[in-house]
Amino acid sequence: MQGDRARALEQVPLFASLPPEEVQHLAGALRPLRVPAGALLFREGEHGATFYIVLEGQVEVVKAHGTADEQLLGVRGPGEFVGEMSLLNRDDVRMASVYAREPATLLELTRAEFDALLTRRPFLAYEMVKVLSARLRSAHDDAIRDMRKKNTLLRDAYEALRDAQAQIIEKEKLERELEVAHDIQMSLLPHTLPDFAPFDFGARIAPARAVGGDLFDFIPLDDETMAVVIGDVSDKGVPAAIFMAQVHALLRAEASAAASPRATLHAVNLHLLDMNARGLFVTVLYGVLKQRTGEFAYARAGHELPMLCSVAGEVTEVGRGRGQPLGLFDAPLLDEQTITLTPGSMLLLYTDGVTDPNDHSGLAFDVDQLKAALCACASMAAQGACDHLMQAVTAYHQNAPQHDDITLVAVRAGGRAVARASPPANTSAGWPTRIKYRGAQRTPIDFGTSSETT
């Protein structure tokens, strides 16, 4: 056994220059130690007075073991030694922890034996210094590499943080701009309901985004006629909002010419063809309401069919003619109809966002459901009917995202007592202050809100 240890010691670089008798002496003095994988040889911070030479297996030298700062300083294999620092320090404190990476065999040398060996063979001190110097240089290189790696990670993290901050600032700027755009767009639409006896009006609009492409308007043509408009621009968001503003302005300008609904829409279409670089289009229903007779003559450019609710609550869709959107064709086909609003009846105009929302099972709030909801509004004022229908659509699609703008316009003919519109209970913003128009008061309109502006 001692002969095997002597042959092993001869392979240790530290003892390679020792004479045979010194190697034999060490082989008899050193004690073998076998440790299983994962076993702790000694712990950092402990006091120790032993020095170990690895004969078989490998051990790990670990700093700050078990903490967030844990660092592997090195792996020692056959022919290498550990624990020398506690013998060189006066306080005998271990500078690191040592664990067996795999089953290992070591030789243990006490401080007394180590000091005696150095006394007999002082040149060993130089050999040990050479080994420690190499380890120190290796540790220094590792520390530099680790520092450079951490600096790189820190720089990357800083740049990512800077980019994220820039994105947040840009997002906040965009949100502020969208809020302003929303306010500007809503300012284009009527803020109050017209006083046009014996008719009662109602309207609700809820953009799917901060800005949208739906529009509606009430345009006085003279003392006895009122134009009623509803429209829906293709696309969504800012492009649709800009196109919507153009359409709104053109409708107002052409309506002032007091032309027929058909002529008005054809004139608007010609303007749109000249300024429509993005290829957008708009569906429109433009009608003229006569105060004395209740006659409503309209032209429909690809828009949803209007609904008429009788005083008895019977709901029908009006007209089945062909109609094409504005902004695509030189001479779009238009559906022209004339209906008469009898006392107590109510006309409903709406955009396809009303029937587009899907519930969680993927079913749409279809035209039949809209008819049923309108039937329940037979005795309501026009604004109350719009509020009820908006609530019905919202309740149907629950928490599902709104995919399209929603707009409702209602006109009720007088002749039956109905309550005047009052502020809807589900709005937290309140109603704007009433303003005067041609000497009469008009009821303010609740525009609703979008998910991007709440």
N, C-alpha and C positions, 0 to 999 in steps of 0.2 A: 504493500500500500504506500509506504514511504517512498519507494522507488518510483511509483507512478506519479506521486506529487512532485518528486524531484525532476522528472522528465517534463512535466507540465510547466514547472517554474522556469526551466531552461528556455521555454518558448515565449515567456513573458519578456517584452522588449526592455522593461525596466531592470530586469535581473540578468539580461543576456551576457553582461560583462563580468558577472560574479564568478569566482573560481569554483570548481566542483565542490570543495569542502564546505564553502559558504552556502551553496545551493542545498547540500545535504542537511546542513544545520537548519536552514529555513523550512525544509520539507518536514523535519521532525518537530519544529516549534509551531508552525502554523496549524490551525484547527480547521478541518473541512466543515462547510455549512451547506446544507441542501435546502432550497426554498421552492415551494410550489408556485405556479403561475398566479399572478395577482397579489402575491404576499408582499407585505410592507417590510422592507429591510430596516429603514429608519425614516424618521419624519423630520421635516424642516423645523428648526427652532429648538429641537431637543439637544441635550448635551450628549456627546459621544466621545469615546476614546478608543475606537477601533477603526481599522483600515481593511478594505476588502479587495481581493484580487479575483477576477472572474475567470474560472476555468472552463465552464460549459454554460450554454444558454445565453440569455441577454437580460439586462436590467435597464429600466428607464430612470433618468434623472429629471425630476419634475419640480418646477418652482410654483409656489402659491397653489398647491393642489387643492381641489374642491372649491375653488372660488372662481368668480368671473374672469379673473386675470391669470388663470392657470396657463402655464407655458412649459412645453417640453424642451428641456435644454439639450438633451442628447440621449443616445442609446449606447451602452457599453457592452461589448462582447468579450469573448475569450481573449486573454492576454491583457485586458485593460483593468483599471482599478477605480474604486469609488471610495468616498469617505475620507480622502486625504485632507480636506480643508479643516475638519475638526481637529486634526492632529497638528495642523500648522497654526491654528488660532489659539490664543491663550485662554479664551473662555470656553473652548471645546464645543461651541454651538454648531449644529449642522446647518449648512447653507442651503440645502435643498432636500427633498424627499426622494427616496429610491424605492422602486417597485420592481418585482420580477415580471418581465414581459412574458416569459415562458419559464418552465421549470429550469432552475439554474443551480450550478455548483460553484461555491466560492471558497476562498481561503481567508480566514480572519486573522489579522495581525493587530496586537494591542499596542498602545502608545509606548509602553516600556520596551517591547520588542522592536518597535520601529526606531526608537531613540538609540537602542543598543546597536541596531544594524547600521544606522548613520554614523555612529561613533567608530565602528569597525571599518565601514566602507563609505567615507565622506563623499566620494565622487558620485554616489547615488543621488545626492542632493541636486547635482547638476542635471542628471538624467530626469529627475522628477520636475525640475524647473522647466526643462525643455518641453516635457509633456504638458505641464500646466500652461506654458506660454502658447503652445499650439491650440489648446482648448480655449484659452482666452481670446486668441485671434479668431477662432471659428465662431465663438459666441458673439464677438463684436461684429463680425460679418453678418451673422444671422440677425442681430439686433438692427443693423442698418437696413437689411432687406425688409425686415418686418416693419420698420419705421416708414420706409418708402412705400410699402404696400398700404399701410394705414393712411399715409398722406394722400395716396392716390384715391383711396376709398373716400377720404374726407373731402377731397376736391370734387370728386364725382357727386357726393351727397350735397355739397354746397351748390354746385351747378344745377342739380336737380331741384333743390329748394328755390334757387333763384328763378328757374324756369317756371316752377309751380306758382311762385309769387306773381310773376308776370302774367301767367294765365289767369290767376284770381283777379288781378287788377283789370285785365282785359275783359273778363267775364262780368265784373261789377260795372265796368264802363258800358258794356253792351246792354246789360240789364237796365241801366239808367236810360240809355238811348231808346230801348224798347218801350220803357214806361212813357217817355216823352212822345214816341211815335204813337203809342196807344191813345194818349190824351189828344194828340192832334187828329188822329183818325176819328175818334169819337166826337170831336168837336165839329166834324163835317156833317154828322147826322143830326136829325132834329133832336133838340133837348126837351121839347115839350110837345104835348099832343094838341092838335089844332081844335079851335072852337068853331065848328061848322055845323050848326044845328040844321036839321034834327039828327045828325049823325054823331055817334060816339066812337072814338078811336082808341086803339091800344097797340103797343109794340114792345117787344123784348128782343135783345140781341146778346149773344154770348160767343165771343171769338174762341176758337180752339187754342190759339196761341195769343201772344201779347197783342198782335195785330192780325187782321184777317181780311177776307175778300168779300164778305157779305155786305149788302147795303140796303137801306130802305129810305124813303123820303115821302113827305107830304108837301106838295108844291101848289100854293094858291095861284090859279090862273086868272081868275077875276072874282067878282063878288059872289058868283053863283056856281063856280066850278072849281074843283080841287083835283089835282093829279096825285095818284097814289102809286108808288114805285117800290118794287122789291127786286133785288138782283143777287147773283152768286157768281163770283169770279172763279175760274179754274185755278188750281194750285192753292197754296196756303202761305202764310207768313208775309214777309216784307214785300216780295214781288207782287203778290196778290193784293196787298194793301195799297201799293202805289197805283196799280191798274184800277183798283176800285175807286180811288180818288179821282182818276181821270174820267172814269165812267160817270161818277156822281156829278162832276162839274159839267160834262157834256150833256147829261140829261137835264140838268137845271137850265143850261143855256138854250137847248133846243125846245124845252117845254115852254119857255117864255115867248116863243114864236106862235103859240096857241094853235099849232098844227094838230092833225089827228094823231092818235097813238101810233098808227102805222108809219106815218111820215116822220114822227119824232124818232122812232127806233131806227129807221133807215138812215136818217141824218146822222145819228150817233154812230151807227155802224161804219159809215164812210170815214168819219174822223178816226175811228179806232184802227181801221185798216192802214192808215197813214202813220200811226204812231205805235204799232204793235210789233216791235222787233223780237220780242220773246215768244210770239205765237200764242199768247194767252187769249182766252175768250170769256164771255160772260153770258149767263142766262138772265133774262130780264122779263118781268111782267110790268107793263106800264099801262095804267088805265086812268080815265077821266070820269070823276064822279059829279053828277049834276044834282044840285041841292034841291031843286023844285020837284023833280020827277023820281029821284032815287036811281036813275039810270047810270050804269057803270059800263062804259065802253072801253075795252082793253085790247092790247096787242101782246101776244106772248111769244118771246123768242127763246124757245127751248126750255122754259122754266116749268116747275111743278104746276100741276093743274090747281086752280083755286078751289076751295071748298065753300059751300053755302049751307048754313044751318038755319032751318026754318024756325018760326016761333014755337012750333010743336016739338022741336028737337030732331027733326029729320035732316040728315047730312047727305049731301050729294056733291060729287065732283063736277065742275063746270067745264064744258068744251072737250072736244077730242081731236081738234084740228092739228095739223103738223106745224112744228115750229123749230127753227134752227137758231143756235146761239149767235151773238154778235161778235165781230172781230175775226171771222174766218172766211166768210163768203161775200162776194160783191153785192148780191141781192138775196139775203137769207129769207127762207120761207117763214112767215109769221102766222100764228093762230089768232084770228080776230073774232072776238065775241062781244055781245052786249047782253047784260043781264040787268034786272031791276031788283033793287033791294026793297022788299016789301016791309011795312012796319013790323019791328020785332025780329027780323031776320038778321043774320050776321055772316059777313064774308071773311074768310080766313085765307091769307097768303102766307107762304112759308118757304124756306129753303130746304134743300135735301139733307142738311145736317140734322133736321128733326127726325127723319126716318132712317138715318144712317147708324146712330149709336147701337152697339151690340151689347146684350147682357152677357153674363159669364158663361152662358151655354152657347153663345155665338148667334143668337136669334136677334133679328132687327126689330126695332119699334116701327112696324110697318104702317101702311096707309090705313088699313082697317082699324088698327089700334088708335091711330090718330083720329079717325072718325068717331070712334067710341068715346074718346076723351073729349072731343069737341061737342058731342051730343050732351055730355054732362054739363056743358057751359051754356046751355040754351037760355037760361035766365040770368046769366051773369053780364056785367058790363064788359065792354071790349077789353079794357086793360085787365080786369079780373080773369077773363078767359085766357089771355096771353100768359098771365102768371100761372094759372092752373095747368095749362098745357106744358109750360116750361118745367113745372114741378113734376108732372107725369113723366116727361122724357128723362129728367134727371133721376127720378126714383127708379125708373126701369133700368137704366144702364148703371146704377149704383156707383161703385167705386172704379168702374172701368174707365180708362182714359178717353177723353173726348177727342174724336178724330177729325171733326169738321165743325165749321162755324154753324151756329144755330140762330135763325132769325124768324120771328113771328110778327105778323101785322094783322090786326082785326079791325073790321068796320061794322058797327051795328047801326041799323036804321032805327030811327025813333018811332014812337007810337005805342011803346009799351014801357011801363015804369021799370027802370033798372037802376041799381045803385051806381053812383059815379065812382070812378076808379080811386083807390086809396093806395098808399105806399104798401108794397108787398111785405109780408112779415119776414121773409127770408133774406132780406137785404140789410147788410150792416152799414152800408155806406150812406144811407139816407137818400132823400130826393133833393135835387137842386132847388134853389129858391124859384118861385114862380115868376115868370116875366110876362109883360103885356105884349099882345100882338093885335094890331088893329083895334085897340080899345077893349079887347076881351082877354080874360085869363085862360091859359092853357095848362093842362096837367103835365108835370114833368115825366120823362121816360126813364125807366130803370134799364141801363145798358147791360147789366149782368157783369160777370168777371170771367177771365180765363184762368187756367191753371198756372200760367206763367206770370200773371200779374197779382196773384194773391199770395 
